[in-house]
């Protein structure tokens, strides 16, 4: 094994710990619930300040980048991307 090996066995993470990390992606604007399917089933919640949070498990970094590309293609301003703990939306 090389010193740059970042497999779960060498990082101390349980196997599969990275798969399905939960994220909250906050955007400017109010997205309707009809977008849920297009955003891989993430929960959408709209705040009184005119923002929308997309929240849920994301398979891997490639899937996260895919979600961000969809938001870019819609022209929705990105406010934040945060890895969160699993659970219901606030």
N, C-alpha and C positions, 0 to 999 in steps of 0.2 A: 504494500500500500504506500502511496506517495503521501507526503505531508500536506498536500492540497486536497486530499480526499474529504468530501463533505457528505458522505453517505450517512444515514441515520445511525449506523453502528459507531461512526467516529465522532458524530456531533452530540451524542447523548440523547437525541430525540427518539421517541418511539417510532418504530417502522410505520410509515404512512401518516406521520404527524402533519406533514405539509399538505397532503392531499385533502382537499375540502376545507381549507382555512376559511373562516367567515370574514367577510368584508362589509363595510358600510361605505358606499360611494354617494357623496352628497353633490347635487347639481343645482344650479339656479333654474328656476322655473317649476311648473307643476305638471308632472307627467301623469296621464290617466292610467287607470288599472289595466287598460287594454295593452299596455306595453309590457306587462309582466312576462308573457310568453316569449317576447322578443329578447328580453333580458334574462333568459335561461331560468325563469321561475323565481327570480329574486323578489322579495317583498318590497313594495313601493309604499312609502308613507310621505304624505305631504304636510309640511309645517306651515304655520300661520305667516311666516316671514317670506313665503313665496318660493321656498326651496323644496326639493324632493330628495328623499334618502332611499337608495336601493340597498337592500341588506339581505345577506344570506351566504350560503356556502359557495365557494368558487373552487373548481376542481384543481387548477394549477395556474401558474403564471401566464401560460399561453391563453387560458380562458379569461383571465383578468384583463390581459391586453386586448382580447377580442371585445370584451364589454366596453372598455375605454374607447376602442375604435368606433363602436356603434354610437356611443354618445357623441363622439367627434363628428361622425357622419350626420347626426341629427342637428348639429350646431348648438348643442346644449352646453353652456358654460360649466366646466368642472370646478367644484369648490374644494373637495377633499376626497381622499381615499384612505381609509383606516382599517387595519386588520382588527377585528373585534372577537369577543367571546361568543360562542354559539348561544342562541336564545331568541326569545320573541323580540319584536321591534318595540322601541320605547314610545 
